[in-house]
Structures are given as C-alpha cells and as structure tokens.
Amino acid sequence: MIYKTKGTCSSLIEVELDGDIIKEVQFTGGCNGNLKGISQLVKGMKATDVIERMEGTTCGMKPTSCPDQLAKALKEALAQ
C-alpha cells in the first residue's frame, strides 16, 4: 500500500505486509540514511509492535515525524 504522509519531509511511505509482518518499507523524501535504517530495522517485525514503539514520536517542533507517519501507515494497512 502507498501512504501519503502529512507534516513530514518524506512525502510517501510504501508498505508491504505479509499478514501482520512487515516485509518491506520504503520512504520517498526525508532524511535518506535515517529512513533507510528505520526501514531495515522494522523489516520482519510485527506491525503492531512497530506501531506501539513509533506512534506519537515527534520531530523538532512538529507534532508528527516519519516514524509516527509510519505507525499511521501501518494502522491503515492492517485495516485493509
């Protein structure tokens, strides 16, 4: 699924799940190295565990962040 982010430097998150396990995450835009690292770290994890850890993370003065947007994307993917 493709999730359009809101309030972050990244503009899209592509998520591929196998049931509730994360197979692939790819960000478009944002802090390239950090987001590649996050994508590698969450691969193979349960989506619910990633949501629990990342939801509510902020970036500077912004009320959201790329990890928070990933949590939102995963929630949407699980609901489909």
Contact map, one row per residue, 1 for C-alpha under 8 A:
11100000000001110000000000000000000000000000000000000000000000000000000000001000
11110000000111100000000000000000000000000000000000000000000000000000000000000000
11111000000111100000000000000000000000000000000000000000000000000000000010000000
01111100001110000000000000000000000000000000000000000000000000000000000000000000
00111111011110000000000000000000000000000000000000000000000000000000100000000000
00011111001000000000000000000000000000000000000000000000000000000000100000000000
00001111100000000000000000000000000000000000000000000000000001011000000000000000
00001111111000000000000000000100000000000000000000000000000000011100000000000000
00000011111000000000000000001110000000000000000000000000000000000100000000000000
00001001111110000000000000111110000000000000000000000000000000000100000000000000
00011101111110000000000000111100000000000000000000000000000000000000000000000000
01111000011111000000000000111000000000000000000000000000000000000000000000000000
01111000011111100000000011110000000000000000000000000000000000000000010010000000
11100000000111110000000111100000000000000000000000000000000000000000000000000000
11100000000011111000011111000000000000000000000000000000000000000000000011001000
10000000000001111100011110000000000000000000000000000000000000000000000000000000
00000000000000111111111100000000000000000000000000000000000000000000000000001000
00000000000000011111111000000000000000000000000000000000000000000000000000000000
00000000000000001111100000000000000000000000000000000000000000000000000000000000
00000000000000001111110000000000000000000000011100000000000000000000000000000100
00000000000000001111111000000000000000000011111000000000000000000000000000000000
00000000000000111101111110000000000000000111111000000000000000000000000000000000
00000000000000111100111110000000000000000011000000000000000000000000000000000000
00000000000001111000011111000000000000100010000000000000000000000000000000000000
00000000000011110000011111100000000000110010000000000000000000000000000000000000
00000000000011100000000111110000000100100000000000000000000000000000000000000000
00000000011111000000000011111100001100000000000000000000000000000000000000000000
00000000011110000000000001111100000000000000000000000000000000000000000000000000
00000000111100000000000000111111000000000000000000000000000000000000000000000000
00000001111000000000000000111111001000000000000000000000000000000100000000000000
00000000110000000000000000001111111000000000000000000000000000000000000000000000
00000000000000000000000000001111111100000000000000000000000000000000000000000000
00000000000000000000000000000011111110000000000000000000000000000000000000000000
00000000000000000000000000000011111111000000000000000000000000000000000000000000
00000000000000000000000000100111111111100000000000000000000000000100000000000000
00000000000000000000000001100001111111110000000000000000000000000000000000000000
00000000000000000000000000000000111111111000000000000000000000000000000000000000
00000000000000000000000000000000011111111100000000000000000000000010000000000000
00000000000000000000000111000000001111111110000000000000000000000000000000000000
00000000000000000000000010000000000111111110000000000000000000000000000000000000
00000000000000000000000000000000000011111110000000000000000000000000000000000000
00000000000000000000010000000000000001111111100001000000000000000000000000000000
00000000000000000000111110000000000000111111100000000000000000000000000000000000
00000000000000000000111000000000000000000111110000000000000000000000000000000000
00000000000000000000110000000000000000000111111011000000000000000000000000000000
00000000000000000001110000000000000000000001111111000000000000000000000000000000
00000000000000000001110000000000000000000000111111100000000000000000000001100100
00000000000000000001000000000000000000000000011111110000000000000000000001000000
00000000000000000000000000000000000000000000111111111000000000000000000000000000
00000000000000000000000000000000000000000100111111111100000000000000001000000000
00000000000000000000000000000000000000000000001111111110000000000000011101100000
00000000000000000000000000000000000000000000000111111110000000000000001000000000
00000000000000000000000000000000000000000000000011111110000000000000000000000000
00000000000000000000000000000000000000000000000001111111100000000011011000000000
00000000000000000000000000000000000000000000000000111111100000000011101100000000
00000000000000000000000000000000000000000000000000000111110000010001000000000000
00000000000000000000000000000000000000000000000000000111111000011011000000000000
00000000000000000000000000000000000000000000000000000001111111111001000000000000
00000000000000000000000000000000000000000000000000000000111111111000000000000000
00000000000000000000000000000000000000000000000000000000011111000000000000000000
00000000000000000000000000000000000000000000000000000000011111100000000000000000
00000010000000000000000000000000000000000000000000000000011111111000000000000000
00000000000000000000000000000000000000000000000000000000011011111000000000000000
00000011000000000000000000000000000000000000000000000001111001111101100000000000
00000011000000000000000000000000000000000000000000000000111001111111100000000000
00000001110000000000000000000100001000000000000000000000000000011111110000000000
00000000000000000000000000000000000001000000000000000110100000001111111000000000
00000000000000000000000000000000000000000000000000000111110000011111111100000000
00001100000000000000000000000000000000000000000000000010000000011111111110000000
00000000000010000000000000000000000000000000000000100100000000000111111111000000
00000000000000000000000000000000000000000000000001110110000000000011111111100000
00000000000000000000000000000000000000000000000000100010000000000001111111110000
00100000000010100000000000000000000000000000000000000000000000000000111111111000
00000000000000100000000000000000000000000000001100100000000000000000011111111100
00000000000000000000000000000000000000000000001000100000000000000000001111111110
00000000000000000000000000000000000000000000000000000000000000000000000111111111
10000000000000101000000000000000000000000000000000000000000000000000000011111111
00000000000000000001000000000000000000000000001000000000000000000000000001111111
00000000000000000000000000000000000000000000000000000000000000000000000000111111
00000000000000000000000000000000000000000000000000000000000000000000000000011111
